[in-house]
Amino acid sequence: MSKQVIHPLTGHVYRLTEDGLVEVTDPRTGLQGVFDFQARWQSGELRHADLQMAGWVGRLARRRTSRQPEE
């Protein structure tokens, strides 16, 4: 199951994608957008994401992928 958080004010769903980006869905309209962990738009109809929410969902994935294996 992928990591996801529901924004408490807007109801938008922030979900971590397999490639470490954040997919934001508006459940009322069905519109979606894809953003990086700094809420910079990548693709989709939604062009704005909450910086804090995108960071909470996407930042941990970015940190994990950048770690070097311990020897």
N, C-alpha and C positions, 0 to 999 in steps of 0.2 A: 504494500500500500504506500502511495506517495504521500509526502508531507503536504498538508494543506491547512490553511487558516481562513476563517470567515471574518471579514472586517466588521467590527461591532456597530459602526455607524451606517455604512453604505450597503452592507450585506454581500459585497463582492467576495468571490471565492478566490483565494491566492493559492495556487498549487505548484509545487516543484516539478519541473519536467525532467525527463531522463538526461537531457544534456545540460542540466544545471541552471536553466532559465526559469522564470516565474510566469506561469500562465494565469491571467486574471479573467474571471468570467462574471458578468452581471447576470444573475439568475432571473431578474425581471425581464430583461430584453433578449438574453441569449448572446449578447455581443461578447467577444473575447479579444484579448490582446496579449502579447508576449513581451516581457521586459527582462532586463538583467537585474542583479541584486541591488543596483542603485536606481531602480525605477526608470531606466532609460528605455524608451520604446524600441522594440525590435521588429514587430509585425502585428497585424490584426486591426480590427475595427476600433477597439478601445485604444485611445492614445495617451491616457493618463493613469498612473498607478500611485498609490500611497508609498512614499519612500520608506517609512518605517516597516510597513507590512512586507514590501518586496525584500527588504533587508532581512527581516526575521525568517522569511521562507527561503531566500536564496543565498544568503551569506554563508551559512554553515556548509552548504553543498560546495561552494567555491573553496572554502578553507580545506575541506576534506580532499578535494581533487588535487590541490596544490602541494599536499604533503609528500615528502619523499619517503620511500620505504626504509624502515630502520634495519640496520645490519648488525 
